[in-house]
């Protein structure tokens, strides 16, 4: 299994298939590189694409940092991967927290060297406020709410994850309590729960609205219709505040897990955007 040795000693797990234009897939919170297995296969079948996917720190096969993980940690890891693999004009595809990682990367490293970027069902900010009515929970998600969740995640991550799935995962609430417990157990195996809690806090705290006008490469925003993390109103905000050439695509009938719910359409929309 390929690992990238980072400067500070951590190992970052990654996989790559195909040859041609480099596409780096960045997964979301509590996921892994595996979520992009089918899109990577389909893209390489289409030809002329080098697909690279990796696990964030503390996720499955990648090492955990000694200090609390932040979005800047993830952006630095992405930068190290791009540099080590000598990727020229890469395309970055970030889903959920992965989209936040791409925005954080652009904040620190710019976007002129990128071919294009795709944000998959994530807004530029989670917290609500008078100047941001589009935050989570109908714009009411406050800093106090985040602090409460962070405390719970550090004390009882499995209980926290169960509550999160009840609110946000399609079909979870309809399952039996035994099956819900099995899902939580399975989805906390091989993950560093300290890192999971730290990253939950980090990406929900971040505000990337100021980054959007600075994006200098073509951009696509994919958003779900059902239980989205990027609502139609947030997608409209992207449309108004990204000045680079861009497109907005709604995945009708799909939830936040649109990549695995409809990988054929997801890959088709990527190809259409890449070739536009």
N, C-alpha and C positions, 0 to 999 in steps of 0.2 A: 504494500500500500504506500503511495507517495506521500511524503510529508515535507513541508517547508520549514527549515530551521530558522526561526526568527532571531533577531539580534539579541534579544534578552533571554534566549534559551528555550523559549516555548516552541512547541511543534504545532504546525497548522496542517491538518489533513486536507488534501484536495485530490480531485480526479479530473482527468481531461480526456476527451475523445474528439476525433475528427481533425481536420486541417483546414486552414483558411482564415477568414475573419475571426478574431478572438471575441468570444462572448463570455463574460464572467457572470455567473448566476450567484446571487447573494440571498440566502434564505432568511426566514423570519425567526422570531423568538420561539424557543421550545420546538424547533424543527431541526433539519439537517440538510446536507447536500442531497440526500436521497429524494427530497421533494421534487427535484429537477431531473430525475433520471429519465422520465419519458420525454419531456421536451428536448433534452440533450440528444436522445436517440433519434427523435424525429428531425431535429435540425441537421444532424450529421447525415441523415438519409437524404435531406434536401441538397446537401453538398456545399462545399466552400465555407464551412464553419468549424472553428476550433472551440469546443464547449468546455469551459472550466467551471467546476462547482466545488465548494469547500465548506467545511464545518466551522462556524464561529467558535471562538475560544469557549471552553467549558461545555460545548455541545458535542456529544457522542465521542468522536475520535480525536478531537483537538484538545490540547492541554489548556489548563486554566491559568490565568495570571495570578501572581502572588498578591497584587493589590486589587481593590474593587474595579470591576470592569465597567467601562463607560462607552458611550458611542464613539468617543475619540479613540478608544482602544480598538474598536472594530474598524474605524476608518484607517488607522495606522496599519492594521493587519492587511486590509485590502490594498493599501499602497505598497506594502512589502511584497504581496503576492504579484501585483502588476509589475513591480520592478524586477523581482527575482526571475519571473518567467519572460521578461523582456517583451511585454505585450505592447505593440504599437497600435494606437488608435483603437483601444478596446471598446466594446459595447458593454455597458453595465446594466444588468436587470436585477432590481431589488424588490423583493416581496415583503410587505409588512415591515418589521424592524429592519429588514434588508434594504427597503426603500429609504428608511431613515438613515441607514448607514451610508448609502450613496449620497444623500443630501449633506451629511456630515463630511464625507470625503470631499465633495465639491467645495464646502466651506474652507477646508484646509489646503486643498491641492488644486483647485480650479477645475475647469472642464474643457479648456481649449484643446487638450491632448486626447480627449475622448471622441469617439465616433458618434455615439448617441447614448441616451439613457432611457430606462423604462422604470417608472414607479408603479408598483402593483399593489393596489388597494391599501394605501396608507396616506394619511394627510400630513401636512407639514407641522402640525401641532395637535397634541391630545388634550391639554388643559383648556378649560373654557375661560371666560372672562368677558368684561364689557367690550373689549376690542376684538374678541374672538368668540362669537356665538356658535361656531361650528365645531367646538370641542366634543369630546365624548359625553355620553348620557344627555344628549340634547343641549350641549353647551354648559351643563352644570358641573362637570367634572372639575373639582377644585384641587389646589395644592394640598389641602387638608385631607381630601379623599385619597390622594396618591400616598401621602405619608402613612395613612391608616392601612392601606393595602400593602405598602412596603413592610411595615411592622409585622403584619400577618404573614406575608411571604417568607420573612426571615424566621418567624417562630414556627410556622406550620405550612410549609410550601404545598403539600398535597391538599390540605384543606383549602388553601387559597386557589390552587389550580382547579379544584372541583367547582368552586364558586364562579371562577372565570369561565369555565366551559358551560355552566348553566346559563350564563348571560349571553355567551357569544358563539357557541359552537352549534351548528345546525344539527338537530336531531338528538343531541346529548340528553336533554331534559326528559325525553320520552323513553329512554332506556331504563332498565331495572337498576336499582341501587347497586346490586352485585356487579352488573356490567359496567356501570359508571366507575366503580372502584377498580375494576380490571383495567379500564382505559387509563385512569390516573396512574396506576402502578406501572403500566407499560410505558407511559409517556414521561415518567420521571426516571426510568432506568437508563443508565449510561449518560446522565446529565449531572453537572455540578450544580446543585440547587442553590448554593451561595451565589454563583455567577448568574443563575436565572433570576434571582431576586434583585441583584444589583442592576442587571440590564433592564428589568421591568421598570425600575425606578428611573434609570437613565434615559430611556427612550421616550417615556411618557412625560418627562420633565422638559425635554428639548423643544425648542421653537426654531423652525427653519424657514419661516416666512420671508426673512430677509435674504435667504439664499436664492429663492426662485428667480428674481430678476437678473441674477448674476449667471444663470446657466447659459452657456454659449453654444451648446450643441443641440441638435434635434432631440426632442423629448416626447415620450408617450406616457400617458396616464391611463392605466387600466383600473377599473373599479367594479366592485360587485354590486348586484341589485339587492341581495338578501343578506341581512345582518352585516352590512359593509363596515369596514374601518375607514373607507373613503366614500362618503355619501355623494349623491349627485350634486349637492350644494358645495361640498368641498372640491369635487371635480371641476365645478364651474369656477371656483376660486383659482384653481390651478390655471384654467383656461385664460383667465383675465390677468394673471400675474407672471406667467412665464412668457418672456419676450422672444425667446428663440422659437424657431419653427416647431410646432408641436401638434399633437392630436390627443383626443380624449375618447376612450372606448369603454362602453358599459357592457359587462358580461351578464346579459339578461338570464335570469333563472339560476345564477350562480351565487354562492356565498363567498366569504373571505377565503375559503379554500379552493378558489377557482382554478388554480394550477392543476390540482389533482382531480377536481370534479370534471373538468373539460380540457384535458391536455391537448387534444387535437385543435380545438379552437384557439387555445392559448398560443400554441406554436404557430398556427396560421396567422394570427394577428401580429406575432413577432416578425414573421417572415415578410408580411405586407409592409410593416413599418421599416424593417431593415432595408427593403428594396425600394422604398419610396424616394 
